[in-house]
Amino acid sequence: MDLYEQITRLIRELDISVKQLRKNGTELAEAERKYKVCLRQEALKLRAEKNMPVTLINQIIYGVPEVANLRFDRDVKEAVYQANLEAINSTKLKLRILENQYDKEWGQAK
């Protein structure tokens, strides 16, 4: 595969990764929203039903299964989002290297 084909392939990969990043970012935001809403609801529930002091709610709420599951889901989606960002950065670096190599080879042909 020649340099031009490699560059073209990486540009296509980059386009796909950027579109995937948007999707992953939306999923992360939705997971964060669900987690925060549930966290608030559970905090209010603990305060009302158990007549629990506010200072203890913060220590107990993260062990509530629904809250813990939503937090886990949010954390997984954040990891996927960050991995996607790193893949984009890696592809951009590869692309720059190939473009520099291409410029050197074709720049000497002048």
Secondary structure, 3 states (H helix, E strand, C coil): CCHHHHHHHHHHHHHHHHHHHHHHHHHHHHHHHHHHHHHHHHHHHHHHHCCCCHHHHHHHHHHCHHHHHHHHHHHHHHHHHHHHHHHHHHHHHHHHHHHHHHHHHHHCCC
